[in-house]
């Protein structure tokens, strides 16, 4: 039995020198340590050894098994190191980690803020979960008035809702600050709307408010026209249309000409040639009274704009839903 053990050790040492790759390594491992390998056969043959000699023979089998396992483990470590060296070429330049970038809506929102900050506006903020008072009543929406149906509201309770515009920030600011007031209120707003190429139940707005003595409707038109040129260049056209909003009088809506179709008509502009941006007007005297301003002394204008639609025009995006799908192929273009 001792000769057989020594023969297996010698044969293993010879086989060890012939290992060139992982396939050779695995074949040798199975040959000696597999369930039907040489070592297992030695253990099986141990029953044929005389009882008094079994302890000594068993120890010899254990020793040769440990010898084989140690040698194979050393060889495996050598293969791993060699494989790692072959896989990586340390002379090549390193790979840069991918970095994040701003969402297109954030890029445009930053541009909007930059324009109005240059005109002396400051940025105001307010909660997205609002009360009926700030979202409607203080803005001259009488209770049960049909004007409330202009905005499909997501109510949390009878008095609490997700704000439908950022105009409540104007009320909160005027309640805390005496004129003059010159603010913009950027933020997220919510409406019960059916998603399509130009509508979403969740979108972004920037509201603006300027209150002082002698503020005119002409000032409002001039600001909107200059903003359009700042965002889209001198060739942009702005269309003003009479409209109605409870919190402004007179009121108007303003549109930018559709950049996609150049006025010919497409699904983004609903085949009209124009993209609705938002509404504007002179602050209603009742709104001033609600916040303690004297409408006989002060006048002011308020405007809003949909950041999502401006972004669509700026980057030639024909579907507003792309902003919220988190498709990296889309987002990595900006």
C-alpha positions in Angstrom: 0.0 0.0 0.0 2.9 2.3 0.8 4.4 1.7 -2.6 1.0 2.6 -4.2 0.8 5.9 -2.3 4.4 6.8 -3.3 3.6 6.0 -6.9 0.5 8.2 -6.9 2.6 11.1 -5.4 5.3 10.7 -8.1 2.8 10.5 -10.9 1.1 13.6 -9.6 4.3 15.5 -9.5 4.9 14.5 -13.2 1.4 15.5 -14.2 1.8 18.8 -12.3 4.5 19.9 -14.8 2.2 19.3 -17.7 -0.5 21.7 -16.6 -0.7 24.6 -19.1 -4.3 26.0 -18.7 -7.5 25.8 -16.7 -8.7 22.7 -18.7 -5.5 20.8 -17.8 -5.8 21.9 -14.2 -9.4 20.7 -13.8 -8.5 17.3 -15.5 -5.7 16.7 -13.0 -7.8 17.8 -10.0 -10.5 15.3 -11.0 -8.0 12.6 -11.7 -6.6 12.7 -8.1 -9.3 14.3 -6.0 -12.5 13.5 -7.8 -15.1 11.1 -6.4 -13.6 8.3 -8.5 -10.0 9.6 -8.3 -6.9 8.1 -7.0 -7.2 9.4 -3.5 -10.7 8.1 -3.1 -9.6 4.7 -4.3 -6.9 4.7 -1.7 -9.5 5.3 1.0 -11.6 2.5 -0.4 -8.6 0.1 -0.4 -7.9 0.9 3.2 -10.4 -1.7 4.4 -8.1 -4.4 2.9 -5.2 -3.3 5.1 -4.5 -5.2 8.4 -6.3 -3.5 11.3 -3.0 -2.8 13.2 -1.5 -1.1 10.1 -4.6 1.0 9.2 -3.7 4.1 11.3 -0.3 4.4 9.7 -1.6 3.8 6.2 -4.5 6.2 6.8 -2.1 8.9 7.9 0.0 8.4 4.7 -3.1 8.7 2.5 -4.1 12.0 4.4 -0.6 13.3 3.9 -0.5 12.7 0.1 -4.0 14.1 -0.2 -3.0 17.3 1.7 0.2 17.5 -0.5 -1.9 17.3 -3.7 -4.5 19.9 -2.5 -1.8 22.4 -1.5 0.0 22.1 -4.8 -3.2 22.5 -6.7 -4.1 25.6 -4.6 -0.8 27.2 -5.3 -1.2 26.5 -9.0 -4.7 27.9 -9.0 -3.5 31.2 -7.4 -0.8 31.4 -10.1 -3.4 31.0 -12.8 -5.6 33.8 -11.3 -2.7 36.2 -11.1 -1.7 35.4 -14.7 -5.2 35.8 -15.9 -5.5 39.1 -14.2 -2.3 40.3 -15.8 -3.5 39.2 -19.2 -7.0 40.8 -18.8 -5.7 44.3 -17.9 -3.3 46.3 -20.0 -1.8 48.7 -17.4 -0.3 50.9 -20.2 -3.8 51.9 -21.5 -5.4 55.2 -20.3 -8.0 54.8 -17.5 -11.7 54.7 -18.2 -13.6 57.7 -16.9 -16.5 57.0 -14.7 -19.8 58.1 -16.2 -21.0 61.4 -14.6 -24.5 62.7 -14.1 -25.9 65.6 -15.9 -28.8 68.0 -15.6 -32.3 67.1 -16.8 -33.4 69.2 -19.7 -36.2 70.7 -17.6 -33.6 71.7 -15.0 -31.5 73.3 -17.8 -34.4 75.4 -19.0 -35.5 76.3 -15.5 -32.0 77.6 -14.8 -32.2 79.7 -17.9 -35.6 81.2 -16.9 -34.3 82.0 -13.5 -31.2 83.7 -14.9 -33.2 85.9 -17.2 -35.6 87.2 -14.5 -32.8 87.6 -11.9 -31.1 90.0 -14.3 -34.3 92.1 -14.4 -34.3 92.4 -10.6 -36.7 89.6 -9.8 -36.1 87.4 -6.7 -37.0 83.7 -6.4 -39.8 82.7 -4.0 -41.0 79.3 -3.0 -44.0 77.6 -1.4 -45.5 74.2 -0.6 -46.8 71.9 -3.3 -49.6 70.7 -0.9 -51.8 73.7 -0.6 -55.0 74.9 1.0 -58.1 75.9 -0.9 -57.7 79.4 0.4 -54.2 80.1 -1.1 -54.8 78.1 -4.3 -58.3 79.5 -5.1 -60.1 81.8 -2.6 -57.3 84.4 -2.2 -56.9 84.5 -5.9 -60.5 85.6 -6.4 -62.0 82.2 -7.1 -65.3 82.4 -5.3 -66.6 79.2 -3.7 -68.6 77.1 -6.2 -67.8 79.6 -9.0 -67.6 78.0 -12.5 -64.1 79.4 -12.8 -62.8 76.7 -10.5 -63.7 74.2 -13.2 -61.0 75.7 -15.4 -58.4 73.6 -13.5 -59.0 70.0 -12.8 -57.8 69.7 -9.3 -56.4 66.8 -7.3 -57.9 67.1 -3.9 -56.5 65.5 -0.8 -59.5 66.6 1.3 -62.2 69.3 0.9 -59.7 72.0 2.0 -56.3 70.5 1.0 -55.1 69.9 -2.5 -52.1 69.6 -4.8 -51.5 73.1 -6.1 -52.7 73.6 -9.7 -50.3 76.6 -10.2 -47.6 78.4 -8.4 -49.8 81.5 -7.9 -50.3 80.7 -4.2 -46.7 81.7 -3.7 -47.7 85.2 -4.9 -50.3 85.4 -2.2 -48.0 84.1 0.5 -45.3 86.6 -0.5 -47.7 89.6 -0.6 -49.1 88.7 2.8 -45.5 88.9 4.2 -44.1 91.8 2.1 -45.3 95.3 1.3 -44.8 96.7 -2.2 -42.8 96.9 -4.3 -42.8 93.2 -5.0 -40.9 91.6 -7.9 -40.7 87.8 -7.7 -40.8 84.6 -9.8 -42.1 81.4 -8.3 -40.8 78.3 -10.1 -42.0 74.9 -9.1 -44.0 71.7 -9.8 -47.8 71.8 -10.2 -50.4 69.1 -10.6 -53.7 68.8 -12.5 -56.1 66.0 -13.3 -55.2 65.7 -17.0 -55.0 63.0 -19.6 -51.4 62.5 -20.8 -50.7 63.2 -24.4 -48.0 64.8 -26.5 -48.4 68.2 -24.9 -50.3 67.5 -21.6 -49.3 65.8 -18.3 -50.9 65.6 -14.9 -47.5 66.7 -13.4 -45.6 69.6 -14.9 -43.5 72.7 -14.1 -44.4 76.3 -14.0 -42.8 79.7 -13.3 -45.2 82.4 -12.1 -44.1 86.0 -12.1 -45.4 89.0 -10.1 -44.5 92.7 -10.2 -46.3 95.1 -8.0 -45.5 98.8 -7.6 -46.9 102.2 -8.4 -47.5 102.8 -12.1 -47.0 99.2 -13.4 -48.7 98.9 -16.8 -50.0 96.3 -19.2 -47.3 97.5 -21.7 -44.6 96.5 -19.1 -46.0 93.0 -19.0 -46.0 92.6 -22.8 -42.5 93.9 -23.0 -41.2 91.4 -20.4 -42.8 88.4 -22.2 -41.5 89.5 -25.6 -38.0 90.0 -24.3 -38.1 86.6 -22.6 -39.2 84.9 -25.8 -36.2 86.4 -27.7 -33.8 85.5 -24.9 -34.9 81.8 -25.0 -35.4 81.4 -28.8 -33.7 84.2 -30.6 -34.9 87.3 -32.5 -37.0 85.3 -35.0 -39.5 84.1 -32.4 -43.0 85.4 -32.6 -45.4 86.0 -29.7 -49.1 86.0 -30.0 -51.3 87.6 -27.3 -55.0 86.6 -27.0 -57.7 88.0 -24.8 -58.7 85.6 -22.1 -60.2 85.3 -18.6 -58.5 84.5 -15.3 -60.2 85.3 -11.9 -57.0 86.8 -10.5 -56.1 89.2 -13.4 -58.1 91.9 -15.2 -57.6 92.4 -18.1 -56.3 88.9 -18.8 -54.5 87.4 -21.8 -53.0 84.2 -23.0 -49.8 84.2 -24.9 -48.4 81.7 -27.4 -45.0 81.2 -29.2 -44.9 80.1 -32.8 -44.3 76.4 -33.2 -40.6 75.7 -33.9 -41.4 72.2 -35.1 -43.6 73.0 -38.0 -42.9 76.7 -38.5 -46.5 77.5 -38.4 -47.7 74.8 -40.8 -49.3 72.6 -38.1 -48.3 69.5 -36.3 -49.4 67.4 -33.3 -47.4 69.5 -30.8 -49.2 72.7 -31.7 -52.5 70.8 -32.4 -52.1 71.9 -36.1 -52.6 75.5 -35.2 -49.0 76.7 -35.8 -48.8 78.1 -32.2 -47.8 76.5 -28.8 -49.7 77.8 -25.8 -47.2 78.9 -23.1 -49.5 80.3 -20.4 -51.6 83.2 -19.2 -50.9 86.7 -17.9 -52.6 89.9 -17.0 -52.9 92.8 -14.5 -53.5 91.7 -10.9 -57.2 91.9 -10.1 -58.1 94.6 -7.4 -59.8 91.9 -5.3 -56.5 90.0 -5.0 -54.8 93.1 -3.8 -57.6 93.6 -1.2 -57.2 90.0 0.0 -53.6 90.7 0.9 -54.0 94.2 2.3 -52.8 96.2 -0.7 -54.6 99.3 -1.8 -55.6 98.9 -5.5 -56.0 102.7 -5.8 -52.3 103.1 -5.1 -50.6 100.0 -6.5 -50.9 98.1 -9.8 -49.1 95.0 -10.9 -48.9 92.3 -13.4 -48.7 88.5 -13.1 -47.7 85.9 -15.6 -47.1 82.2 -15.8 -45.3 80.0 -18.2 -45.1 76.2 -18.7 -41.4 75.2 -18.4 -42.1 71.8 -20.0 -43.5 73.3 -23.2 -40.7 75.9 -23.4 -38.2 73.0 -23.1 -40.0 71.1 -25.9 -39.6 74.2 -28.1 -36.0 74.8 -27.2 -34.8 71.3 -27.8 -37.2 70.2 -30.5 -38.9 67.6 -28.3 -42.3 66.6 -29.7 -43.7 64.6 -26.8 -43.8 65.9 -23.2 -44.0 62.4 -21.8 -40.3 61.8 -22.7 -39.4 64.1 -19.7 -40.8 61.6 -17.2 -39.9 58.2 -18.6 -36.3 58.2 -17.4 -35.0 56.7 -20.6 -31.2 57.2 -20.5 -31.0 57.2 -24.2 -33.1 60.4 -24.2 -31.5 62.0 -21.1 -27.9 61.5 -22.2 -28.4 63.8 -25.2 -28.5 66.9 -22.9 
